[in-house]
């Protein structure tokens, strides 16, 4: 009734700036199923971003602008994400108190858990359990170095866009995964990092005022799902259970490491090795490719073990129940099968586009299915709506 009075949901443009690729994506959130209205993707040269550090700023800005032009993006606010060693996500326990008091005490608590000067970080938290006994409560602490957030925001501004939200990539991935599981609707799971406003710009959301409460702890029979986002230089491990994040860690291993081994052991050019990493095995020794993937992939297995040991020690889980692969590494030949084998659990490739509508002209034949696991962070960011007007 009175549908014409309903406020339209305001879209945010997702801008995922990775080590190897820049992706931009916009959703129309006002339909029953969100609709992809704009999409663009551009490769970054290997020397543009190294170990998360921008080495050629002008080149990265140009690639962002070229990507935006290709997608014909409208002039709307941007949601982007950060990841890496300068982002800390950790569950902590502290004395029970009101949220207002906790916002003051959290800085002292953070000093005990964050390996950075407290004056150099932006942080937020969510209460996971209000009572864990002994008059204490459990929180999820999220901290990021201010210079990284400022740098990401300024990069977006220099490319000609307004940064509205700087999120944590692992939470954007979780947002995408939960949306896919629920089938319809938008989930709110992660604290947003505050984007400091440029001079004269006071329209940026303050994350401290916008964060929703975390869901209640999961039921005992709920699955522990390991969301593995295998990017260009880093694999993010994000373990969740019914919307509650339990563990987040970045492993210093990504598609580039597999590609280097393809080059060395198969005698390929970098470009051809990249194609192998993307699943194109034409003209190469398939058995050797599988062996390389298993050998390099064993480092992901070793990197996951401390995460599982932590959960076991904390008495929260005996292990993980499912693995979901995303990012460029989702197409590495045999990686999904290898992880399913060593853990003896189901392993699948994320497909967030499956629950979205889009114009067929946005993607070439078969491209949507191939690109879908690469878009988990982008879609997770775009599912966040801006301030309603």
C-alpha positions as CSV (number, residue, x, y, z in Angstrom):
1,X,0.0,0.0,0.0
2,X,1.2,3.5,-0.9
3,X,4.2,2.0,-2.7
4,X,4.9,5.3,-4.3
5,X,5.9,6.6,-0.9
6,X,8.6,4.0,-0.4
7,X,12.1,5.3,-0.3
8,X,14.4,3.9,-3.0
9,X,17.5,2.1,-1.9
10,X,20.6,4.0,-2.8
11,X,23.4,2.1,-4.5
12,X,27.1,2.1,-3.7
13,X,29.6,1.4,-6.5
14,X,31.9,-1.4,-5.5
15,X,35.5,-0.8,-6.3
16,X,37.8,-3.8,-5.6
17,X,41.4,-2.8,-6.1
18,X,43.5,-6.0,-5.9
19,X,47.1,-6.7,-6.6
20,X,46.4,-8.0,-10.1
21,X,43.0,-6.7,-11.1
22,X,40.7,-3.7,-10.6
23,X,37.0,-4.5,-10.6
24,X,34.1,-2.1,-10.4
25,X,30.4,-3.2,-10.1
26,X,27.1,-1.5,-9.4
27,X,23.8,-3.1,-8.3
28,X,20.3,-1.9,-8.5
29,X,18.9,-2.9,-5.1
30,X,15.3,-1.9,-5.7
31,X,14.3,-5.1,-7.5
32,X,13.2,-8.3,-5.8
33,X,16.6,-9.7,-7.0
34,X,19.4,-7.2,-7.2
35,X,20.4,-6.3,-10.7
36,X,24.0,-5.8,-11.9
37,X,23.7,-2.6,-13.9
38,X,27.4,-1.8,-14.5
39,X,30.6,-3.9,-14.5
40,X,34.2,-3.4,-15.6
41,X,37.5,-5.2,-15.0
42,X,41.0,-4.3,-15.9
43,X,44.3,-6.2,-15.3
44,X,47.1,-4.4,-13.4
45,X,50.7,-4.9,-14.5
46,X,52.7,-7.0,-12.0
47,X,54.8,-4.0,-10.9
48,X,51.9,-1.7,-10.1
49,X,51.1,-3.1,-6.6
50,X,53.6,-5.3,-4.8
51,X,52.8,-6.9,-1.5
52,X,49.9,-4.6,-1.0
53,X,52.0,-1.5,-1.6
54,X,51.2,0.8,-4.5
55,X,54.4,1.2,-6.5
56,X,53.1,3.2,-9.5
57,X,50.2,5.4,-8.2
58,X,49.5,7.2,-11.5
59,X,49.3,3.9,-13.3
60,X,46.8,2.5,-10.7
61,X,44.7,5.6,-10.9
62,X,44.7,5.4,-14.7
63,X,43.6,1.8,-14.6
64,X,40.7,2.6,-12.2
65,X,39.6,5.4,-14.5
66,X,39.8,3.2,-17.6
67,X,37.8,0.5,-15.7
68,X,35.2,3.0,-14.7
69,X,35.0,4.4,-18.2
70,X,34.6,0.9,-19.6
71,X,31.7,0.3,-17.2
72,X,30.2,3.7,-17.8
73,X,29.8,4.2,-14.1
74,X,27.4,6.9,-12.8
75,X,28.7,9.5,-10.4
76,X,27.7,7.7,-7.2
77,X,29.6,7.1,-3.9
78,X,32.0,4.2,-3.7
79,X,32.5,1.3,-1.3
80,X,35.9,-0.3,-1.3
81,X,37.9,-2.7,0.9
82,X,41.3,-3.2,2.5
83,X,43.1,-6.3,3.5
84,X,46.6,-7.5,4.5
85,X,48.9,-7.3,7.5
86,X,47.7,-3.7,8.3
87,X,44.2,-5.1,9.1
88,X,43.6,-7.0,12.4
89,X,40.4,-8.9,13.1
90,X,40.4,-10.7,16.5
91,X,37.9,-12.0,19.0
92,X,38.6,-10.7,22.5
93,X,37.1,-11.0,26.0
94,X,36.7,-8.0,28.3
95,X,34.7,-7.0,31.4
96,X,30.9,-6.6,30.9
97,X,29.9,-3.0,30.4
98,X,27.5,-0.9,28.3
99,X,28.3,-0.2,24.7
100,X,29.0,3.4,25.4
101,X,31.5,2.5,28.1
102,X,33.0,-0.2,25.8
103,X,33.7,2.4,23.1
104,X,35.9,4.2,25.6
105,X,37.6,1.1,27.0
106,X,38.2,-0.5,23.6
107,X,41.2,1.6,22.9
108,X,42.9,0.3,26.1
109,X,41.9,-3.2,25.2
110,X,43.2,-2.8,21.6
111,X,46.6,-1.9,22.9
112,X,46.9,-5.4,24.3
113,X,46.0,-7.1,21.0
114,X,47.0,-4.8,18.1
115,X,50.7,-4.6,17.1
116,X,50.5,-1.0,16.1
117,X,50.6,2.3,17.9
118,X,47.0,3.0,19.1
119,X,47.2,6.5,17.6
120,X,47.9,5.1,14.2
121,X,44.8,2.9,13.8
122,X,41.0,3.2,13.2
123,X,39.0,0.6,15.1
124,X,35.6,-0.7,15.8
125,X,34.0,-3.7,17.5
126,X,30.9,-5.8,17.7
127,X,29.6,-7.6,20.8
128,X,29.4,-11.3,19.9
129,X,28.2,-12.6,23.3
130,X,27.0,-10.3,26.1
131,X,27.8,-12.9,28.8
132,X,30.5,-15.5,28.6
133,X,30.8,-16.0,32.4
134,X,33.0,-14.4,35.0
135,X,31.2,-11.1,34.4
136,X,32.8,-10.8,30.9
137,X,31.6,-10.4,27.3
138,X,33.1,-11.4,24.0
139,X,33.8,-8.9,21.2
140,X,35.0,-8.9,17.6
141,X,37.7,-6.3,17.4
142,X,38.5,-4.8,13.9
143,X,41.5,-2.5,13.5
144,X,43.2,-1.0,10.5
145,X,46.1,1.4,10.1
146,X,44.8,4.9,9.4
147,X,47.4,5.5,6.7
148,X,46.1,2.5,4.7
149,X,42.5,3.7,5.0
150,X,43.5,7.3,4.1
151,X,45.6,6.0,1.2
152,X,42.7,3.9,-0.2
153,X,40.3,6.8,0.2
154,X,42.6,9.3,-1.4
155,X,43.3,6.9,-4.3
156,X,39.6,6.7,-5.0
157,X,39.3,10.5,-4.8
158,X,42.1,11.0,-7.2
159,X,40.4,8.7,-9.6
160,X,37.4,11.0,-9.6
161,X,35.0,9.2,-7.1
162,X,33.7,9.8,-3.6
163,X,34.7,7.1,-1.1
164,X,31.8,6.4,1.2
165,X,32.8,3.1,2.9
166,X,36.1,1.4,3.3
167,X,35.3,-2.1,4.5
168,X,37.4,-5.2,5.3
169,X,37.6,-7.5,2.3
170,X,37.0,-10.6,4.4
171,X,33.7,-9.2,5.7
172,X,32.6,-8.2,2.2
173,X,33.3,-11.8,1.1
174,X,31.2,-13.0,4.0
175,X,28.4,-10.6,3.1
176,X,28.3,-12.0,-0.5
177,X,28.4,-15.6,0.8
178,X,25.5,-15.0,3.3
179,X,23.4,-13.3,0.6
180,X,23.9,-16.4,-1.6
181,X,22.9,-18.7,1.2
182,X,19.7,-16.8,2.1
183,X,18.8,-16.5,-1.6
184,X,17.2,-13.1,-1.3
185,X,17.7,-10.0,0.8
186,X,20.8,-8.1,2.1
187,X,22.8,-9.2,5.1
188,X,24.6,-6.8,7.4
189,X,27.6,-8.5,9.0
190,X,30.7,-6.4,9.3
191,X,31.8,-3.2,10.9
192,X,32.8,-0.6,8.3
193,X,36.0,1.4,8.6
194,X,35.6,5.1,8.8
195,X,36.7,7.0,5.7
196,X,38.2,10.3,6.8
197,X,36.5,13.1,4.9
198,X,38.4,15.2,2.4
199,X,38.3,18.9,3.1
200,X,34.9,20.2,2.4
201,X,33.3,16.8,2.3
202,X,31.1,15.9,5.2
203,X,29.0,13.2,3.5
204,X,31.0,10.2,4.5
205,X,29.3,7.7,6.8
206,X,30.7,7.4,10.3
207,X,31.1,3.6,10.8
208,X,30.6,4.0,14.5
209,X,27.1,5.1,14.0
210,X,26.1,2.8,11.2
211,X,27.1,-0.7,12.5
212,X,24.4,-3.2,13.1
213,X,24.6,-5.8,15.9
214,X,26.2,-9.1,15.1
215,X,23.9,-12.1,15.0
216,X,23.5,-14.2,18.1
217,X,25.9,-17.2,18.5
218,X,25.2,-20.1,16.2
219,X,23.3,-23.2,17.1
220,X,25.4,-26.2,18.0
221,X,24.8,-28.1,14.8
222,X,25.7,-25.2,12.4
223,X,28.5,-25.6,10.0
224,X,31.9,-24.0,10.3
225,X,32.6,-22.7,6.8
226,X,36.1,-21.6,5.7
227,X,35.8,-18.9,3.1
228,X,39.1,-18.9,1.2
229,X,39.6,-15.9,-1.1
230,X,42.7,-16.7,-3.2
231,X,43.9,-13.4,-4.6
232,X,46.9,-12.4,-6.6
233,X,49.4,-12.3,-3.7
234,X,47.4,-13.2,-0.6
235,X,44.9,-15.9,0.4
236,X,42.4,-14.6,3.0
237,X,41.1,-17.3,5.4
238,X,37.8,-16.3,7.0
239,X,36.0,-18.9,9.1
240,X,32.3,-18.2,9.9
241,X,29.5,-20.0,11.5
242,X,25.9,-18.8,10.9
243,X,26.9,-15.2,10.2
244,X,29.4,-15.0,13.1
245,X,33.1,-14.7,12.1
246,X,35.3,-16.9,14.3
247,X,38.8,-16.4,12.7
248,X,40.4,-14.2,10.0
249,X,43.9,-14.5,8.7
250,X,45.8,-13.6,5.5
251,X,48.3,-16.1,4.2
252,X,51.2,-14.8,2.1
253,X,50.4,-17.0,-0.8
254,X,48.3,-16.2,-3.9
255,X,47.8,-16.9,-7.6
256,X,51.2,-15.3,-8.4
257,X,53.0,-18.1,-6.6
258,X,51.3,-20.8,-8.6
259,X,51.9,-18.8,-11.8
260,X,55.7,-18.6,-11.0
261,X,55.8,-22.3,-10.6
262,X,54.0,-22.9,-13.9
263,X,56.6,-20.7,-15.5
264,X,59.6,-22.5,-14.0
265,X,58.4,-26.1,-14.2
266,X,56.5,-25.9,-17.5
267,X,58.8,-23.4,-19.3
268,X,56.0,-21.0,-20.0
269,X,55.9,-17.2,-20.5
270,X,54.2,-15.2,-17.8
271,X,51.2,-14.6,-20.0
272,X,50.7,-18.3,-20.8
273,X,51.3,-19.3,-17.1
274,X,48.5,-16.9,-16.2
275,X,46.2,-18.7,-18.6
276,X,47.0,-22.0,-17.0
277,X,46.2,-20.5,-13.6
278,X,42.8,-19.5,-15.0
279,X,42.1,-23.1,-16.0
280,X,43.2,-23.1,-19.6
281,X,45.3,-26.3,-19.9
282,X,45.5,-26.5,-23.7
283,X,49.0,-27.6,-24.8
284,X,50.4,-28.2,-21.3
285,X,51.1,-31.3,-19.3
286,X,47.9,-31.6,-17.2
287,X,49.4,-34.1,-14.7
288,X,52.3,-31.8,-14.0
289,X,50.0,-28.9,-13.6
290,X,48.0,-30.9,-11.0
291,X,51.2,-31.8,-9.2
292,X,52.3,-28.2,-9.1
293,X,48.9,-27.1,-7.7
294,X,49.0,-29.7,-5.0
295,X,52.5,-28.8,-4.0
296,X,51.9,-25.1,-3.8
297,X,48.4,-25.6,-2.5
298,X,49.9,-27.6,0.5
299,X,51.1,-24.2,1.8
300,X,47.4,-23.1,2.1
301,X,46.8,-26.4,4.0
302,X,49.7,-25.6,6.3
303,X,48.5,-22.0,6.7
304,X,45.0,-23.2,7.7
305,X,46.2,-25.6,10.4
306,X,47.0,-22.8,13.0
307,X,43.5,-21.5,12.4
308,X,42.0,-24.8,13.2
309,X,44.3,-25.3,16.2
310,X,43.1,-22.0,17.5
311,X,39.4,-23.0,17.2
312,X,40.1,-26.4,18.8
313,X,42.1,-24.8,21.7
314,X,39.4,-22.3,22.3
315,X,36.9,-25.2,22.4
316,X,34.8,-23.7,19.6
317,X,35.2,-26.3,16.9
318,X,36.8,-29.7,16.1
319,X,37.4,-28.6,12.5
320,X,35.8,-27.0,9.5
321,X,32.8,-28.5,7.8
322,X,33.0,-26.8,4.4
323,X,35.4,-24.9,2.2
324,X,34.3,-22.2,-0.2
325,X,36.8,-20.9,-2.7
326,X,36.7,-17.5,-4.3
327,X,39.1,-15.1,-6.0
328,X,41.3,-15.7,-9.0
329,X,42.6,-18.9,-7.4
330,X,39.2,-20.5,-7.5
331,X,40.0,-21.6,-11.1
332,X,43.4,-23.1,-10.3
333,X,43.2,-26.6,-11.8
334,X,42.7,-29.2,-9.0
335,X,42.9,-26.8,-6.0
336,X,39.3,-27.3,-4.9
337,X,39.6,-31.1,-5.3
338,X,42.9,-31.1,-3.3
339,X,41.5,-29.2,-0.4
340,X,38.4,-31.4,-0.3
341,X,40.7,-34.4,-0.3
342,X,43.1,-33.3,2.5
343,X,40.3,-32.2,4.8
344,X,37.8,-34.9,3.8
345,X,35.0,-32.3,3.6
346,X,32.9,-30.7,0.8
347,X,34.7,-28.0,-1.1
348,X,32.9,-25.7,-3.6
349,X,33.5,-22.6,-5.7
350,X,31.6,-19.4,-4.8
351,X,29.0,-18.3,-7.4
352,X,27.4,-15.0,-6.1
353,X,26.2,-14.0,-9.5
354,X,23.8,-17.0,-9.3
355,X,21.4,-14.9,-7.1
356,X,21.6,-11.7,-9.2
357,X,20.0,-10.6,-12.4
358,X,22.1,-8.9,-15.1
359,X,21.8,-7.8,-18.7
360,X,23.3,-10.5,-21.0
361,X,25.3,-7.8,-22.7
362,X,27.4,-7.2,-19.6
363,X,29.2,-10.5,-20.0
364,X,30.4,-12.5,-23.0
365,X,29.1,-16.1,-23.4
366,X,30.0,-18.2,-20.4
367,X,31.9,-15.3,-18.9
368,X,29.5,-14.7,-16.0
369,X,30.0,-18.2,-14.6
370,X,33.8,-17.9,-14.9
371,X,34.0,-14.5,-13.3
372,X,31.5,-15.1,-10.5
373,X,34.0,-16.4,-7.9
374,X,36.2,-13.4,-8.6
375,X,33.4,-11.0,-7.7
376,X,32.6,-12.1,-4.2
377,X,34.2,-9.0,-2.6
378,X,32.8,-6.7,-5.2
379,X,29.3,-8.0,-4.8
380,X,29.6,-8.0,-1.0
381,X,30.5,-4.3,-1.2
382,X,27.7,-3.5,-3.6
383,X,25.1,-5.2,-1.5
384,X,25.6,-2.4,1.1
385,X,23.1,0.3,0.4
386,X,23.8,4.0,0.8
387,X,21.8,6.4,2.9
388,X,18.2,6.4,1.7
389,X,17.0,9.7,0.2
